[in-house]
């Protein structure tokens, strides 16, 4: 399996719009991508502008397929300019 962890720092004024767009993307990923096993969108009221994602795919190819979907492209265009900072970490070995 292949996992990634993404932390976003969102522009405060754009937080609600970013959350809504990300939740649509996560739901579409889980329901339409056979290689997407988990897509968690995590938030903490103590750090309201931070959004953390944890995603698991069958393999790296399934993740690459995810980045070519219509819902991913929509997310990218919808959230352009809303992200102050983004940190992505990949994990190529996952045990459950």
mmCIF file as gemmi writes it, N, C-alpha and C atoms, coordinates in Angstrom:
data_model
loop_
_atom_site.group_PDB
_atom_site.id
_atom_site.type_symbol
_atom_site.label_atom_id
_atom_site.label_alt_id
_atom_site.label_comp_id
_atom_site.label_asym_id
_atom_site.label_entity_id
_atom_site.label_seq_id
_atom_site.pdbx_PDB_ins_code
_atom_site.Cartn_x
_atom_site.Cartn_y
_atom_site.Cartn_z
_atom_site.occupancy
_atom_site.B_iso_or_equiv
_atom_site.pdbx_formal_charge
_atom_site.auth_seq_id
_atom_site.auth_asym_id
_atom_site.pdbx_PDB_model_num
ATOM 1 N N . UNK Axp A 1 ? 0.832 -1.182 0 1 0 ? 1 A 1
ATOM 2 C CA . UNK Axp A 1 ? 0 0 0 1 0 ? 1 A 1
ATOM 3 C C . UNK Axp A 1 ? 0.877 1.246 0 1 0 ? 1 A 1
ATOM 4 N N . UNK Axp A 2 ? 0.242 2.365 -0.25 1 0 ? 2 A 1
ATOM 5 C CA . UNK Axp A 2 ? 0.922 3.648 -0.372 1 0 ? 2 A 1
ATOM 6 C C . UNK Axp A 2 ? 0.1 4.672 0.41 1 0 ? 2 A 1
ATOM 7 N N . UNK Axp A 3 ? 0.75 5.448 1.267 1 0 ? 3 A 1
ATOM 8 C CA . UNK Axp A 3 ? 0.039 6.444 2.072 1 0 ? 3 A 1
ATOM 9 C C . UNK Axp A 3 ? 0.683 7.808 1.924 1 0 ? 3 A 1
ATOM 10 N N . UNK Axp A 4 ? -0.126 8.817 2.187 1 0 ? 4 A 1
ATOM 11 C CA . UNK Axp A 4 ? 0.421 10.158 2.278 1 0 ? 4 A 1
ATOM 12 C C . UNK Axp A 4 ? -0.275 10.916 3.385 1 0 ? 4 A 1
ATOM 13 N N . UNK Axp A 5 ? 0.473 11.833 3.961 1 0 ? 5 A 1
ATOM 14 C CA . UNK Axp A 5 ? -0.03 12.727 4.994 1 0 ? 5 A 1
ATOM 15 C C . UNK Axp A 5 ? 0.226 14.141 4.506 1 0 ? 5 A 1
ATOM 16 N N . UNK Axp A 6 ? -0.816 14.936 4.495 1 0 ? 6 A 1
ATOM 17 C CA . UNK Axp A 6 ? -0.716 16.3 3.985 1 0 ? 6 A 1
ATOM 18 C C . UNK Axp A 6 ? -1.23 17.247 5.062 1 0 ? 6 A 1
ATOM 19 N N . UNK Axp A 7 ? -0.466 18.277 5.346 1 0 ? 7 A 1
ATOM 20 C CA . UNK Axp A 7 ? -0.9 19.313 6.275 1 0 ? 7 A 1
ATOM 21 C C . UNK Axp A 7 ? -0.994 20.626 5.515 1 0 ? 7 A 1
ATOM 22 N N . UNK Axp A 8 ? -2.159 21.243 5.592 1 0 ? 8 A 1
ATOM 23 C CA . UNK Axp A 8 ? -2.404 22.541 4.946 1 0 ? 8 A 1
ATOM 24 C C . UNK Axp A 8 ? -2.549 23.606 6.016 1 0 ? 8 A 1
ATOM 25 N N . UNK Axp A 9 ? -2.023 24.797 5.747 1 0 ? 9 A 1
ATOM 26 C CA . UNK Axp A 9 ? -2.312 25.991 6.536 1 0 ? 9 A 1
ATOM 27 C C . UNK Axp A 9 ? -3.164 26.87 5.628 1 0 ? 9 A 1
ATOM 28 N N . UNK Axp A 10 ? -4.405 27.094 6.021 1 0 ? 10 A 1
ATOM 29 C CA . UNK Axp A 10 ? -5.383 27.755 5.167 1 0 ? 10 A 1
ATOM 30 C C . UNK Axp A 10 ? -5.535 29.23 5.541 1 0 ? 10 A 1
ATOM 31 N N . UNK Axp A 11 ? -5.736 30.065 4.538 1 0 ? 11 A 1
ATOM 32 C CA . UNK Axp A 11 ? -6.05 31.474 4.752 1 0 ? 11 A 1
ATOM 33 C C . UNK Axp A 11 ? -7.353 31.514 5.572 1 0 ? 11 A 1
ATOM 34 N N . UNK Axp A 12 ? -7.357 32.183 6.728 1 0 ? 12 A 1
ATOM 35 C CA . UNK Axp A 12 ? -8.54 32.143 7.607 1 0 ? 12 A 1
ATOM 36 C C . UNK Axp A 12 ? -9.859 32.481 6.911 1 0 ? 12 A 1
ATOM 37 N N . UNK Axp A 13 ? -9.867 33.473 6.067 1 0 ? 13 A 1
ATOM 38 C CA . UNK Axp A 13 ? -11.113 33.873 5.388 1 0 ? 13 A 1
ATOM 39 C C . UNK Axp A 13 ? -11.629 32.804 4.438 1 0 ? 13 A 1
ATOM 40 N N . UNK Axp A 14 ? -10.775 31.883 4.023 1 0 ? 14 A 1
ATOM 41 C CA . UNK Axp A 14 ? -11.146 30.841 3.058 1 0 ? 14 A 1
ATOM 42 C C . UNK Axp A 14 ? -11.403 29.481 3.706 1 0 ? 14 A 1
ATOM 43 N N . UNK Axp A 15 ? -11.351 29.417 5.026 1 0 ? 15 A 1
ATOM 44 C CA . UNK Axp A 15 ? -11.41 28.129 5.715 1 0 ? 15 A 1
ATOM 45 C C . UNK Axp A 15 ? -12.675 27.331 5.405 1 0 ? 15 A 1
ATOM 46 N N . UNK Axp A 16 ? -13.836 27.933 5.496 1 0 ? 16 A 1
ATOM 47 C CA . UNK Axp A 16 ? -15.079 27.199 5.257 1 0 ? 16 A 1
ATOM 48 C C . UNK Axp A 16 ? -15.158 26.689 3.816 1 0 ? 16 A 1
ATOM 49 N N . UNK Axp A 17 ? -14.773 27.509 2.87 1 0 ? 17 A 1
ATOM 50 C CA . UNK Axp A 17 ? -14.807 27.1 1.463 1 0 ? 17 A 1
ATOM 51 C C . UNK Axp A 17 ? -13.805 25.98 1.198 1 0 ? 17 A 1
ATOM 52 N N . UNK Axp A 18 ? -12.621 26.065 1.8 1 0 ? 18 A 1
ATOM 53 C CA . UNK Axp A 18 ? -11.622 25.01 1.623 1 0 ? 18 A 1
ATOM 54 C C . UNK Axp A 18 ? -12.12 23.696 2.207 1 0 ? 18 A 1
ATOM 55 N N . UNK Axp A 19 ? -12.657 23.738 3.42 1 0 ? 19 A 1
ATOM 56 C CA . UNK Axp A 19 ? -13.172 22.519 4.056 1 0 ? 19 A 1
ATOM 57 C C . UNK Axp A 19 ? -14.241 21.865 3.183 1 0 ? 19 A 1
ATOM 58 N N . UNK Axp A 20 ? -15.175 22.66 2.696 1 0 ? 20 A 1
ATOM 59 C CA . UNK Axp A 20 ? -16.257 22.119 1.871 1 0 ? 20 A 1
ATOM 60 C C . UNK Axp A 20 ? -15.712 21.451 0.619 1 0 ? 20 A 1
ATOM 61 N N . UNK Axp A 21 ? -14.769 22.105 -0.053 1 0 ? 21 A 1
ATOM 62 C CA . UNK Axp A 21 ? -14.189 21.54 -1.271 1 0 ? 21 A 1
ATOM 63 C C . UNK Axp A 21 ? -13.401 20.274 -0.975 1 0 ? 21 A 1
ATOM 64 N N . UNK Axp A 22 ? -12.666 20.254 0.117 1 0 ? 22 A 1
ATOM 65 C CA . UNK Axp A 22 ? -11.871 19.081 0.457 1 0 ? 22 A 1
ATOM 66 C C . UNK Axp A 22 ? -12.759 17.896 0.822 1 0 ? 22 A 1
ATOM 67 N N . UNK Axp A 23 ? -13.848 18.141 1.537 1 0 ? 23 A 1
ATOM 68 C CA . UNK Axp A 23 ? -14.752 17.053 1.902 1 0 ? 23 A 1
ATOM 69 C C . UNK Axp A 23 ? -15.43 16.455 0.668 1 0 ? 23 A 1
ATOM 70 N N . UNK Axp A 24 ? -15.756 17.271 -0.313 1 0 ? 24 A 1
ATOM 71 C CA . UNK Axp A 24 ? -16.307 16.77 -1.579 1 0 ? 24 A 1
ATOM 72 C C . UNK Axp A 24 ? -15.275 15.894 -2.274 1 0 ? 24 A 1
ATOM 73 N N . UNK Axp A 25 ? -14.031 16.347 -2.312 1 0 ? 25 A 1
ATOM 74 C CA . UNK Axp A 25 ? -12.956 15.583 -2.947 1 0 ? 25 A 1
ATOM 75 C C . UNK Axp A 25 ? -12.737 14.247 -2.239 1 0 ? 25 A 1
ATOM 76 N N . UNK Axp A 26 ? -12.722 14.255 -0.914 1 0 ? 26 A 1
ATOM 77 C CA . UNK Axp A 26 ? -12.507 13.021 -0.153 1 0 ? 26 A 1
ATOM 78 C C . UNK Axp A 26 ? -13.624 12.016 -0.415 1 0 ? 26 A 1
ATOM 79 N N . UNK Axp A 27 ? -14.858 12.485 -0.39 1 0 ? 27 A 1
ATOM 80 C CA . UNK Axp A 27 ? -16.001 11.598 -0.626 1 0 ? 27 A 1
ATOM 81 C C . UNK Axp A 27 ? -15.945 11.009 -2.034 1 0 ? 27 A 1
ATOM 82 N N . UNK Axp A 28 ? -15.632 11.835 -3.023 1 0 ? 28 A 1
ATOM 83 C CA . UNK Axp A 28 ? -15.533 11.352 -4.413 1 0 ? 28 A 1
ATOM 84 C C . UNK Axp A 28 ? -14.388 10.358 -4.557 1 0 ? 28 A 1
ATOM 85 N N . UNK Axp A 29 ? -13.282 10.612 -3.894 1 0 ? 29 A 1
ATOM 86 C CA . UNK Axp A 29 ? -12.138 9.702 -3.962 1 0 ? 29 A 1
ATOM 87 C C . UNK Axp A 29 ? -12.517 8.324 -3.445 1 0 ? 29 A 1
ATOM 88 N N . UNK Axp A 30 ? -13.163 8.295 -2.29 1 0 ? 30 A 1
ATOM 89 C CA . UNK Axp A 30 ? -13.543 7.018 -1.684 1 0 ? 30 A 1
ATOM 90 C C . UNK Axp A 30 ? -14.62 6.283 -2.484 1 0 ? 30 A 1
ATOM 91 N N . UNK Axp A 31 ? -15.538 7.029 -3.072 1 0 ? 31 A 1
ATOM 92 C CA . UNK Axp A 31 ? -16.661 6.374 -3.741 1 0 ? 31 A 1
ATOM 93 C C . UNK Axp A 31 ? -16.406 6.025 -5.207 1 0 ? 31 A 1
ATOM 94 N N . UNK Axp A 32 ? -15.434 6.672 -5.847 1 0 ? 32 A 1
ATOM 95 C CA . UNK Axp A 32 ? -15.244 6.445 -7.288 1 0 ? 32 A 1
ATOM 96 C C . UNK Axp A 32 ? -13.883 5.88 -7.671 1 0 ? 32 A 1
ATOM 97 N N . UNK Axp A 33 ? -12.94 5.869 -6.743 1 0 ? 33 A 1
ATOM 98 C CA . UNK Axp A 33 ? -11.598 5.376 -7.061 1 0 ? 33 A 1
ATOM 99 C C . UNK Axp A 33 ? -11.383 4.019 -6.399 1 0 ? 33 A 1
ATOM 100 N N . UNK Axp A 34 ? -11.334 2.951 -7.194 1 0 ? 34 A 1
ATOM 101 C CA . UNK Axp A 34 ? -11.18 1.625 -6.596 1 0 ? 34 A 1
ATOM 102 C C . UNK Axp A 34 ? -9.874 1.45 -5.81 1 0 ? 34 A 1
ATOM 103 N N . UNK Axp A 35 ? -8.832 2.228 -6.128 1 0 ? 35 A 1
ATOM 104 C CA . UNK Axp A 35 ? -7.553 2.103 -5.439 1 0 ? 35 A 1
ATOM 105 C C . UNK Axp A 35 ? -7.422 2.954 -4.193 1 0 ? 35 A 1
ATOM 106 N N . UNK Axp A 36 ? -8.433 3.779 -3.892 1 0 ? 36 A 1
ATOM 107 C CA . UNK Axp A 36 ? -8.402 4.631 -2.696 1 0 ? 36 A 1
ATOM 108 C C . UNK Axp A 36 ? -9.049 3.881 -1.547 1 0 ? 36 A 1
ATOM 109 N N . UNK Axp A 37 ? -8.269 3.561 -0.517 1 0 ? 37 A 1
ATOM 110 C CA . UNK Axp A 37 ? -8.747 2.777 0.627 1 0 ? 37 A 1
ATOM 111 C C . UNK Axp A 37 ? -9.167 3.631 1.817 1 0 ? 37 A 1
ATOM 112 N N . UNK Axp A 38 ? -8.555 4.798 1.957 1 0 ? 38 A 1
ATOM 113 C CA . UNK Axp A 38 ? -8.862 5.662 3.107 1 0 ? 38 A 1
ATOM 114 C C . UNK Axp A 38 ? -8.548 7.094 2.722 1 0 ? 38 A 1
ATOM 115 N N . UNK Axp A 39 ? -9.41 8.017 3.151 1 0 ? 39 A 1
ATOM 116 C CA . UNK Axp A 39 ? -9.186 9.433 2.878 1 0 ? 39 A 1
ATOM 117 C C . UNK Axp A 39 ? -9.781 10.207 4.043 1 0 ? 39 A 1
ATOM 118 N N . UNK Axp A 40 ? -8.971 10.457 5.057 1 0 ? 40 A 1
ATOM 119 C CA . UNK Axp A 40 ? -9.42 11.154 6.262 1 0 ? 40 A 1
ATOM 120 C C . UNK Axp A 40 ? -9.088 12.638 6.167 1 0 ? 40 A 1
ATOM 121 N N . UNK Axp A 41 ? -10.056 13.466 6.493 1 0 ? 41 A 1
ATOM 122 C CA . UNK Axp A 41 ? -9.867 14.914 6.573 1 0 ? 41 A 1
ATOM 123 C C . UNK Axp A 41 ? -9.99 15.261 8.052 1 0 ? 41 A 1
ATOM 124 N N . UNK Axp A 42 ? -8.885 15.703 8.643 1 0 ? 42 A 1
ATOM 125 C CA . UNK Axp A 42 ? -8.817 15.911 10.092 1 0 ? 42 A 1
ATOM 126 C C . UNK Axp A 42 ? -8.659 17.394 10.421 1 0 ? 42 A 1
ATOM 127 N N . UNK Axp A 43 ? -9.374 17.822 11.475 1 0 ? 43 A 1
ATOM 128 C CA . UNK Axp A 43 ? -9.334 19.214 11.922 1 0 ? 43 A 1
ATOM 129 C C . UNK Axp A 43 ? -9.327 19.253 13.44 1 0 ? 43 A 1
ATOM 130 N N . UNK Axp A 44 ? -8.756 20.298 14.008 1 0 ? 44 A 1
ATOM 131 C CA . UNK Axp A 44 ? -8.714 20.48 15.453 1 0 ? 44 A 1
ATOM 132 C C . UNK Axp A 44 ? -9.1 21.926 15.759 1 0 ? 44 A 1
ATOM 133 N N . UNK Axp A 45 ? -10.135 22.136 16.573 1 0 ? 45 A 1
ATOM 134 C CA . UNK Axp A 45 ? -10.556 23.499 16.897 1 0 ? 45 A 1
ATOM 135 C C . UNK Axp A 45 ? -9.449 24.367 17.499 1 0 ? 45 A 1
ATOM 136 N N . UNK Axp A 46 ? -8.446 23.733 18.099 1 0 ? 46 A 1
ATOM 137 C CA . UNK Axp A 46 ? -7.348 24.509 18.678 1 0 ? 46 A 1
ATOM 138 C C . UNK Axp A 46 ? -6.394 25.044 17.611 1 0 ? 46 A 1
ATOM 139 N N . UNK Axp A 47 ? -6.452 24.464 16.408 1 0 ? 47 A 1
ATOM 140 C CA . UNK Axp A 47 ? -5.649 24.932 15.269 1 0 ? 47 A 1
ATOM 141 C C . UNK Axp A 47 ? -6.596 25.049 14.067 1 0 ? 47 A 1
ATOM 142 N N . UNK Axp A 48 ? -7.496 26.021 14.095 1 0 ? 48 A 1
ATOM 143 C CA . UNK Axp A 48 ? -8.598 26.049 13.132 1 0 ? 48 A 1
ATOM 144 C C . UNK Axp A 48 ? -8.188 26.211 11.667 1 0 ? 48 A 1
ATOM 145 N N . UNK Axp A 49 ? -7.043 26.774 11.393 1 0 ? 49 A 1
ATOM 146 C CA . UNK Axp A 49 ? -6.658 26.954 9.983 1 0 ? 49 A 1
ATOM 147 C C . UNK Axp A 49 ? -5.803 25.803 9.46 1 0 ? 49 A 1
ATOM 148 N N . UNK Axp A 50 ? -5.595 24.78 10.285 1 0 ? 50 A 1
ATOM 149 C CA . UNK Axp A 50 ? -4.806 23.62 9.869 1 0 ? 50 A 1
ATOM 150 C C . UNK Axp A 50 ? -5.741 22.478 9.477 1 0 ? 50 A 1
ATOM 151 N N . UNK Axp A 51 ? -5.53 21.931 8.293 1 0 ? 51 A 1
ATOM 152 C CA . UNK Axp A 51 ? -6.265 20.763 7.815 1 0 ? 51 A 1
ATOM 153 C C . UNK Axp A 51 ? -5.235 19.669 7.563 1 0 ? 51 A 1
ATOM 154 N N . UNK Axp A 52 ? -5.509 18.487 8.106 1 0 ? 52 A 1
ATOM 155 C CA . UNK Axp A 52 ? -4.599 17.36 7.953 1 0 ? 52 A 1
ATOM 156 C C . UNK Axp A 52 ? -5.317 16.244 7.194 1 0 ? 52 A 1
ATOM 157 N N . UNK Axp A 53 ? -4.675 15.717 6.159 1 0 ? 53 A 1
ATOM 158 C CA . UNK Axp A 53 ? -5.212 14.6 5.393 1 0 ? 53 A 1
ATOM 159 C C . UNK Axp A 53 ? -4.363 13.366 5.618 1 0 ? 53 A 1
ATOM 160 N N . UNK Axp A 54 ? -5.03 12.216 5.699 1 0 ? 54 A 1
ATOM 161 C CA . UNK Axp A 54 ? -4.347 10.932 5.723 1 0 ? 54 A 1
ATOM 162 C C . UNK Axp A 54 ? -5.029 10.064 4.683 1 0 ? 54 A 1
ATOM 163 N N . UNK Axp A 55 ? -4.261 9.68 3.66 1 0 ? 55 A 1
ATOM 164 C CA . UNK Axp A 55 ? -4.817 8.935 2.538 1 0 ? 55 A 1
ATOM 165 C C . UNK Axp A 55 ? -4.048 7.628 2.35 1 0 ? 55 A 1
ATOM 166 N N . UNK Axp A 56 ? -4.781 6.556 2.053 1 0 ? 56 A 1
ATOM 167 C CA . UNK Axp A 56 ? -4.151 5.274 1.742 1 0 ? 56 A 1
ATOM 168 C C . UNK Axp A 56 ? -4.68 4.785 0.401 1 0 ? 56 A 1
ATOM 169 N N . UNK Axp A 57 ? -3.745 4.354 -0.439 1 0 ? 57 A 1
ATOM 170 C CA . UNK Axp A 57 ? -4.058 3.823 -1.769 1 0 ? 57 A 1
ATOM 171 C C . UNK Axp A 57 ? -3.457 2.428 -1.901 1 0 ? 57 A 1
ATOM 172 N N . UNK Axp A 58 ? -3.982 1.652 -2.842 1 0 ? 58 A 1
ATOM 173 C CA . UNK Axp A 58 ? -3.445 0.317 -3.084 1 0 ? 58 A 1
ATOM 174 C C . UNK Axp A 58 ? -1.954 0.359 -3.376 1 0 ? 58 A 1
ATOM 175 N N . UNK Axp A 59 ? -1.551 1.368 -4.143 1 0 ? 59 A 1
ATOM 176 C CA . UNK Axp A 59 ? -0.153 1.512 -4.532 1 0 ? 59 A 1
ATOM 177 C C . UNK Axp A 59 ? 0.055 2.927 -5.07 1 0 ? 59 A 1
ATOM 178 N N . UNK Axp A 60 ? 1.277 3.225 -5.437 1 0 ? 60 A 1
ATOM 179 C CA . UNK Axp A 60 ? 1.597 4.567 -5.93 1 0 ? 60 A 1
ATOM 180 C C . UNK Axp A 60 ? 0.85 4.876 -7.222 1 0 ? 60 A 1
ATOM 181 N N . UNK Axp A 61 ? 0.628 3.87 -8.057 1 0 ? 61 A 1
ATOM 182 C CA . UNK Axp A 61 ? -0.113 4.069 -9.314 1 0 ? 61 A 1
ATOM 183 C C . UNK Axp A 61 ? -1.557 4.506 -9.025 1 0 ? 61 A 1
ATOM 184 N N . UNK Axp A 62 ? -2.165 3.958 -7.988 1 0 ? 62 A 1
ATOM 185 C CA . UNK Axp A 62 ? -3.53 4.36 -7.626 1 0 ? 62 A 1
ATOM 186 C C . UNK Axp A 62 ? -3.549 5.815 -7.163 1 0 ? 62 A 1
ATOM 187 N N . UNK Axp A 63 ? -2.514 6.227 -6.442 1 0 ? 63 A 1
ATOM 188 C CA . UNK Axp A 63 ? -2.43 7.643 -6.052 1 0 ? 63 A 1
ATOM 189 C C . UNK Axp A 63 ? -2.249 8.529 -7.279 1 0 ? 63 A 1
ATOM 190 N N . UNK Axp A 64 ? -1.388 8.13 -8.197 1 0 ? 64 A 1
ATOM 191 C CA . UNK Axp A 64 ? -1.19 8.908 -9.426 1 0 ? 64 A 1
ATOM 192 C C . UNK Axp A 64 ? -2.493 9.015 -10.21 1 0 ? 64 A 1
ATOM 193 N N . UNK Axp A 65 ? -3.273 7.928 -10.246 1 0 ? 65 A 1
ATOM 194 C CA . UNK Axp A 65 ? -4.576 7.969 -10.915 1 0 ? 65 A 1
ATOM 195 C C . UNK Axp A 65 ? -5.501 8.977 -10.217 1 0 ? 65 A 1
ATOM 196 N N . UNK Axp A 66 ? -5.426 9.046 -8.889 1 0 ? 66 A 1
ATOM 197 C CA . UNK Axp A 66 ? -6.219 10.007 -8.11 1 0 ? 66 A 1
ATOM 198 C C . UNK Axp A 66 ? -5.93 11.435 -8.572 1 0 ? 66 A 1
ATOM 199 N N . UNK Axp A 67 ? -4.669 11.747 -8.813 1 0 ? 67 A 1
ATOM 200 C CA . UNK Axp A 67 ? -4.299 13.117 -9.187 1 0 ? 67 A 1
ATOM 201 C C . UNK Axp A 67 ? -4.74 13.484 -10.601 1 0 ? 67 A 1
ATOM 202 N N . UNK Axp A 68 ? -5.283 12.523 -11.341 1 0 ? 68 A 1
ATOM 203 C CA . UNK Axp A 68 ? -5.757 12.785 -12.702 1 0 ? 68 A 1
ATOM 204 C C . UNK Axp A 68 ? -7.283 12.78 -12.811 1 0 ? 68 A 1
ATOM 205 N N . UNK Axp A 69 ? -7.963 12.678 -11.663 1 0 ? 69 A 1
ATOM 206 C CA . UNK Axp A 69 ? -9.421 12.642 -11.681 1 0 ? 69 A 1
ATOM 207 C C . UNK Axp A 69 ? -10.009 14.043 -11.828 1 0 ? 69 A 1
ATOM 208 N N . UNK Axp A 70 ? -11.252 14.082 -12.278 1 0 ? 70 A 1
ATOM 209 C CA . UNK Axp A 70 ? -11.963 15.353 -12.408 1 0 ? 70 A 1
ATOM 210 C C . UNK Axp A 70 ? -12.164 16.009 -11.05 1 0 ? 70 A 1
ATOM 211 N N . UNK Axp A 71 ? -12.5 15.223 -10.026 1 0 ? 71 A 1
ATOM 212 C CA . UNK Axp A 71 ? -12.737 15.835 -8.714 1 0 ? 71 A 1
ATOM 213 C C . UNK Axp A 71 ? -11.453 16.421 -8.128 1 0 ? 71 A 1
ATOM 214 N N . UNK Axp A 72 ? -10.312 15.809 -8.407 1 0 ? 72 A 1
ATOM 215 C CA . UNK Axp A 72 ? -9.037 16.369 -7.947 1 0 ? 72 A 1
ATOM 216 C C . UNK Axp A 72 ? -8.75 17.69 -8.668 1 0 ? 72 A 1
ATOM 217 N N . UNK Axp A 73 ? -8.978 17.721 -9.982 1 0 ? 73 A 1
ATOM 218 C CA . UNK Axp A 73 ? -8.764 18.96 -10.746 1 0 ? 73 A 1
ATOM 219 C C . UNK Axp A 73 ? -9.693 20.067 -10.255 1 0 ? 73 A 1
ATOM 220 N N . UNK Axp A 74 ? -10.924 19.702 -9.945 1 0 ? 74 A 1
ATOM 221 C CA . UNK Axp A 74 ? -11.879 20.684 -9.426 1 0 ? 74 A 1
ATOM 222 C C . UNK Axp A 74 ? -11.403 21.229 -8.086 1 0 ? 74 A 1
ATOM 223 N N . UNK Axp A 75 ? -10.924 20.344 -7.219 1 0 ? 75 A 1
ATOM 224 C CA . UNK Axp A 75 ? -10.389 20.79 -5.931 1 0 ? 75 A 1
ATOM 225 C C . UNK Axp A 75 ? -9.245 21.782 -6.137 1 0 ? 75 A 1
ATOM 226 N N . UNK Axp A 76 ? -8.326 21.447 -7.016 1 0 ? 76 A 1
ATOM 227 C CA . UNK Axp A 76 ? -7.169 22.313 -7.248 1 0 ? 76 A 1
ATOM 228 C C . UNK Axp A 76 ? -7.596 23.693 -7.727 1 0 ? 76 A 1
ATOM 229 N N . UNK Axp A 77 ? -8.522 23.749 -8.669 1 0 ? 77 A 1
ATOM 230 C CA . UNK Axp A 77 ? -8.947 25.053 -9.196 1 0 ? 77 A 1
ATOM 231 C C . UNK Axp A 77 ? -9.796 25.822 -8.181 1 0 ? 77 A 1
ATOM 232 N N . UNK Axp A 78 ? -10.627 25.117 -7.435 1 0 ? 78 A 1
ATOM 233 C CA . UNK Axp A 78 ? -11.499 25.765 -6.448 1 0 ? 78 A 1
ATOM 234 C C . UNK Axp A 78 ? -10.704 26.357 -5.291 1 0 ? 78 A 1
ATOM 235 N N . UNK Axp A 79 ? -9.641 25.687 -4.867 1 0 ? 79 A 1
ATOM 236 C CA . UNK Axp A 79 ? -8.905 26.119 -3.671 1 0 ? 79 A 1
ATOM 237 C C . UNK Axp A 79 ? -7.654 26.945 -3.991 1 0 ? 79 A 1
ATOM 238 N N . UNK Axp A 80 ? -7.462 27.267 -5.253 1 0 ? 80 A 1
ATOM 239 C CA . UNK Axp A 80 ? -6.29 28.071 -5.624 1 0 ? 80 A 1
ATOM 240 C C . UNK Axp A 80 ? -6.292 29.389 -4.846 1 0 ? 80 A 1
ATOM 241 N N . UNK Axp A 81 ? -5.171 29.686 -4.21 1 0 ? 81 A 1
ATOM 242 C CA . UNK Axp A 81 ? -5.025 30.912 -3.427 1 0 ? 81 A 1
ATOM 243 C C . UNK Axp A 81 ? -5.497 30.809 -1.987 1 0 ? 81 A 1
ATOM 244 N N . UNK Axp A 82 ? -6.088 29.675 -1.604 1 0 ? 82 A 1
ATOM 245 C CA . UNK Axp A 82 ? -6.585 29.508 -0.239 1 0 ? 82 A 1
ATOM 246 C C . UNK Axp A 82 ? -5.538 28.938 0.716 1 0 ? 82 A 1
ATOM 247 N N . UNK Axp A 83 ? -4.475 28.381 0.178 1 0 ? 83 A 1
ATOM 248 C CA . UNK Axp A 83 ? -3.473 27.672 0.979 1 0 ? 83 A 1
ATOM 249 C C . UNK Axp A 83 ? -2.252 28.563 1.211 1 0 ? 83 A 1
ATOM 250 N N . UNK Axp A 84 ? -1.946 28.808 2.494 1 0 ? 84 A 1
ATOM 251 C CA . UNK Axp A 84 ? -0.744 29.581 2.836 1 0 ? 84 A 1
ATOM 252 C C . UNK Axp A 84 ? 0.496 28.703 2.818 1 0 ? 84 A 1
ATOM 253 N N . UNK Axp A 85 ? 0.339 27.431 3.246 1 0 ? 85 A 1
ATOM 254 C CA . UNK Axp A 85 ? 1.471 26.511 3.3 1 0 ? 85 A 1
ATOM 255 C C . UNK Axp A 85 ? 0.941 25.091 3.18 1 0 ? 85 A 1
ATOM 256 N N . UNK Axp A 86 ? 1.778 24.209 2.624 1 0 ? 86 A 1
ATOM 257 C CA . UNK Axp A 86 ? 1.385 22.813 2.433 1 0 ? 86 A 1
ATOM 258 C C . UNK Axp A 86 ? 2.61 21.933 2.618 1 0 ? 86 A 1
ATOM 259 N N . UNK Axp A 87 ? 2.444 20.867 3.415 1 0 ? 87 A 1
ATOM 260 C CA . UNK Axp A 87 ? 3.516 19.908 3.634 1 0 ? 87 A 1
ATOM 261 C C . UNK Axp A 87 ? 2.988 18.525 3.292 1 0 ? 87 A 1
ATOM 262 N N . UNK Axp A 88 ? 3.694 17.828 2.392 1 0 ? 88 A 1
ATOM 263 C CA . UNK Axp A 88 ? 3.274 16.496 1.952 1 0 ? 88 A 1
ATOM 264 C C . UNK Axp A 88 ? 4.361 15.494 2.296 1 0 ? 88 A 1
ATOM 265 N N . UNK Axp A 89 ? 3.941 14.375 2.911 1 0 ? 89 A 1
ATOM 266 C CA . UNK Axp A 89 ? 4.87 13.279 3.211 1 0 ? 89 A 1
ATOM 267 C C . UNK Axp A 89 ? 4.285 11.998 2.639 1 0 ? 89 A 1
ATOM 268 N N . UNK Axp A 90 ? 5.136 11.215 1.974 1 0 ? 90 A 1
ATOM 269 C CA . UNK Axp A 90 ? 4.732 9.958 1.363 1 0 ? 90 A 1
ATOM 270 C C . UNK Axp A 90 ? 5.31 8.787 2.152 1 0 ? 90 A 1
ATOM 271 N N . UNK Axp A 91 ? 4.543 7.697 2.208 1 0 ? 91 A 1
ATOM 272 C CA . UNK Axp A 91 ? 4.967 6.487 2.904 1 0 ? 91 A 1
ATOM 273 C C . UNK Axp A 91 ? 4.727 5.305 1.965 1 0 ? 91 A 1
ATOM 274 N N . UNK Axp A 92 ? 5.79 4.648 1.567 1 0 ? 92 A 1
ATOM 275 C CA . UNK Axp A 92 ? 5.691 3.578 0.592 1 0 ? 92 A 1
ATOM 276 C C . UNK Axp A 92 ? 5.541 2.194 1.2 1 0 ? 92 A 1
ATOM 277 N N . UNK Axp A 93 ? 5.507 2.126 2.507 1 0 ? 93 A 1
ATOM 278 C CA . UNK Axp A 93 ? 5.286 0.859 3.195 1 0 ? 93 A 1
ATOM 279 C C . UNK Axp A 93 ? 4.267 1.101 4.3 1 0 ? 93 A 1
ATOM 280 N N . UNK Axp A 94 ? 3.133 0.413 4.223 1 0 ? 94 A 1
ATOM 281 C CA . UNK Axp A 94 ? 2.051 0.604 5.173 1 0 ? 94 A 1
ATOM 282 C C . UNK Axp A 94 ? 1.634 -0.759 5.725 1 0 ? 94 A 1
ATOM 283 N N . UNK Axp A 95 ? 1.546 -0.89 7.034 1 0 ? 95 A 1
ATOM 284 C CA . UNK Axp A 95 ? 1.1 -2.107 7.695 1 0 ? 95 A 1
ATOM 285 C C . UNK Axp A 95 ? -0.133 -1.799 8.512 1 0 ? 95 A 1
ATOM 286 N N . UNK Axp A 96 ? -1.145 -2.646 8.415 1 0 ? 96 A 1
ATOM 287 C CA . UNK Axp A 96 ? -2.364 -2.422 9.197 1 0 ? 96 A 1
ATOM 288 C C . UNK Axp A 96 ? -2.619 -3.62 10.076 1 0 ? 96 A 1
